[in-house]
Amino acid sequence: MSEESVSKRDPSVVTPDSLLHTGAGDDVTPEDLVLASGRDVTPETLEWARRRLEKEGRAAIETQLP
């Protein structure tokens, strides 16, 4: 997509939920979860993500994404 076409995109158009996905075939890493949560990747946030992934599995990232 050209820069011009992106800047003229209609902001009222929303991607339908059926087209949004997290790539269910891929393993979720602690770094993926940290980034999806909007946090900086630090040793502390990576440990938080590891614990959450152990407890919740892949569902942990699903709660962070639309």
Beta strands, then each sheet from edge to edge (+ up, - down):
end
